[in-house]
């Protein structure tokens, strides 16, 4: 029951991420990806400042492996991956390749969960996994049998984002087994802030754009950052990473529906089929959580 509730929380958080494009539409063409991500992290660190000292003390006490995991979640998944994916979408005017390659993220997550966490998916997990991948492919590619992908830079950015987000799920689960969920959330933002600041310097982007943009960046940080990530890490405490990566597919479901109802984007019959398939998998997963993993071992003793 506890694992089922955890999967539901992860799915709810992922569904909230799908509203990202609705909010981000007010920032389209007005500022850079690095500026947006940096502004989000400034506000998120301020909001979680009461937990910062306790979170840093807790992760240091657990040992260097946990510190590296926190850096991977914050710098990698929270900052760099978001910038990479945004660059892949907008900087090179290719809106197909990043979405197609993003479907590889669950594959990365399952492999990393087996290596890092020792999670062994049950044979029945293959049914969830295959149907979920098929559903997200159909959602993201209007012509699923004739996808078009080009541009080495765009492909590299999209694959890098997919890998870092997958590792973020796995290392987030690694931390959540030993730490309070609010501490894991805080560490994501604390380590994401310096990484996003370095990205500003590397990309030559301004730290501040305008008060109009700052307002929408704040809304973005509060809804898809602060609220969603607290819900996500609360659920991840009891959710195996291989289950979480499927529950996170609530994100593209919401994103597609927002595009249809808010922005008037047309969907093909294949895309509606993808929405139905993926929704079915995400909805059924909490009902049979034992179908997912054979064994989730207890965390290894932390180093002194």
N, C-alpha and C positions, 0 to 999 in steps of 0.2 A: 504493500500500500504506500509506504514512504517513497519507494522508487517511482511508483506511478505518479504521485503528486509532484515529485521532482521533474519528471518528464513534462508534465503539464505546465509547470512554471517556466521551463526552458522554452517551450513552444510559445507561450504567451509573450515572453520577452522578445523572441525572434519575430513574432507577428508585429510587435511595436516597431522593430527596426524597419519594417516595410513602409512605414509612414515617412521615412527619411526623405524620399524624393519629393513628397508633397511639401515638406518644409524647405528642402534645399532648392526648390524651383525659384524661390524668391532671391536666391543667391546666384543663379545661373548667369554666367558671363559678367558678374559684378566683382568677383574677387577670385583668388586662386585656391586650389585645393589645400596647399600647405597653410595658408592663412586661416582657412576655415577650421582645419584640424587643430592648429595651435590655439585659436580662440576657444574652441570647445574645451581643450584640456586645461586652459587657465581657469575657466569657470568651474570645471569639474574638480580640480584640485582644491579650489577655494571652498566648494560645498562639502568636500570630504576631509577637510583639514582637521576637524576634531578627532578623526580616526587615524590620522597619518602617523603620529608618533607610536601609537600602539601597534599599527600594522607593520611598520618598519622594524620595531623591536621584535615582534613575533616572527617575522620571516628570517631575521638574522639569527635568532635563537634556534630556529629549525635547521640551519646549516646552509652551506653554499649552494647546494643543489636547488633548494627552494628559492634562494636569491636569484639564481640564473633563470629559474622558471618564471619568476615575477618579472624579470627584465624582458623575457621572451613575450610574455602576455602584454606588458605595457608598451615597450618600445616597438616590438614586432607587430602584434595583432592590432593594438589600439591606434598606433600612430602610423608606422610605415606602410602597413597593408592598406589602410584607408587611402593614403596618399597615392600609392601605386595604382589602386583600382580606379580612382578618380582620374588620374593621369591617363590610364589606358582608355577610359571612356571618352574623355573630352579633348585631351591634348593632341590626339592623332586622328580625330574625326572618324573613329571606327567604333560603332555601337553594337556590333555583332560579335566580333572576336572575343572581347572580354567576357561577355555573357556565356558564350559557348564554352570557353575554357574554365569558367567558374564552376562548371558541373563536376570538375575533377576534385573539388575540395573535399567531399565526403570520402573519396578514396584515400587521399592524404591523411585524413583524420583517423580512419580505421587502421591504417598501417602504423601510424604514430602511436595510437592507443595500445596496439599489440606490443610494440617495442618498449614504450615508456612505462605504461601502466600494467602490462601483463594481462590485459583484457582479451579474452578468447571468444570471439563471436560464435554463437551456436549455429548449427547448420540452417535452422529455420530463419536466422537473421538474414540469410541470402535473399529470401523472398522479399522482405522489407526493403533491403538495400537495392536490389535490381529494379523493383517497381518505383522506388523513390528516385533513382537516377533517371529512369525512363520518363517519369513525370516531369522532373525539372528540365530535362532536355526538351521535351515537347513544349513546356511553358516558355523557355528562353529562345527557341529557334522557330520562327514562323514557318519555315520550310524545312522540317527536321531531316529530310532525306537529301537535301542539297545545301548544307551549311557552307558559309564562306568565311574563311579565316585567312588573314594576310597581315604582313608587317611584323618583322622580328621584334621590334621594340614593344609594340602593343602586346604581342603574345608573351613576351618576357615579363612585362608589368602585371598582366592578368594572372599568369601562373605564379608569380611571386606573391601576389595578394592572396591567391587561393591557398598556397602553402602556409603562409604566415597565419591566416585565419584558422586553418586546420590545427596548426600547432598551438594557437591560442586556446582552442577548445580543450586540447589534450593537457596542456600545462595548467590551464585554469582548473581542470578537474584534479590534477596532481596537487595543486595548492589547496583546493576546497576540501580535500580529504583530511587535512591537518589544521586548517585555519577557519576562523569565523568568516562568513560570507561577506560581511561589510569590510573586513580587512583585505580580502582578495580584490574586491571592487576598488578599494582605495589604492592598492598597489598598482592596479592597471592604469589608473589615472596619474599617479605620482611618477611612475617610470615612463609613461607616455608623454608627459610634458617636456622633459629635456630632449627626448627623441624628436618631437615635433618642432622644438626650437632649433635643433641642429638642421632639420629639414628646411627651415626658413633660410638659413645661411647658405646651404648647399644649392637651393633652387633660386635664391635671390628674391624671395617673396617678402612682402611687408608683413609686419606683425599685426598691424591694424589697418582696416580698410575704410569703413565709415560707420556712423552710428546706426544707420539703417541696416547695414550688414551685420553689425554687432548684435542688434536686437534678434535677428533671425538665427544667428549662430548660437545665441543664448537659448532660444527655443529648441533648437536642434540638440544642444547639450542636455537640456532638462528632460526632454521626452525620450529620445532614442539613446541618450547616454546615461544620465543619472538614474532615472526611474527604471529604464529597461535593464541596465546592467545589474542593479541591485536585485531585481526579480530573477535575472538569469543566474547569478552566482548563488542565490538562495536555492534555486532548483538544482544547480550543478553539484551541490553537496552530496546528493543521493542518487545522481544520475550517471551511469557509465558514459564515457566519452563517445562510444560507438552509438549509443542511443541518443545522446545529445546532438550529434551531427545530423541525425535524421529529423529530430524535433526542430532543429534550426531551419529546416526547409519551410517552416511556416513563414519565414522571411520572404522568399520569392513569391509565395502565394499571395501575401498581402500586397507586395510591390506590384504584381501584375494586376490585381483588382483595383488598387489605387490608380494605376495608369489607365484602366478602363473607365472607372466611374468619375475620377477627378479630372483627367486630362483628355478624355475622349479617344483614347487609343483603341484601334480596332484589334480584335483577337480572331485568329483563324480557328477553325474547328479543332485542329490539332492542339492549339494552345489551351482551349477550353478542356479538352481531354486531359492535358497535362495538369491543369488546376485540379480536376476531379481526382485523378490518380494520386497526386501528391497529398491532397487534403485527406484522402482515405487512409493513406499510410500514417500520416501524422496523427490522425484521430484514433486509429486502432492501436498505435504503439503503447499508450499508457495502459490499455486494457490487458496486455500480455507482456509485461516488462521482462519476464523470465525467458522469453524467446530470444532475448538480445545477446546476453553473455553467459558463458558457462561458469566463469569464475572471475571475481574481482578481488584480488588479494589485498590483504591489509597493507597499509603503507609501510615501507621499510623504515627502520629506526632512524631518526634524524641524527646527523653528526653533531657532536658537541661543539 
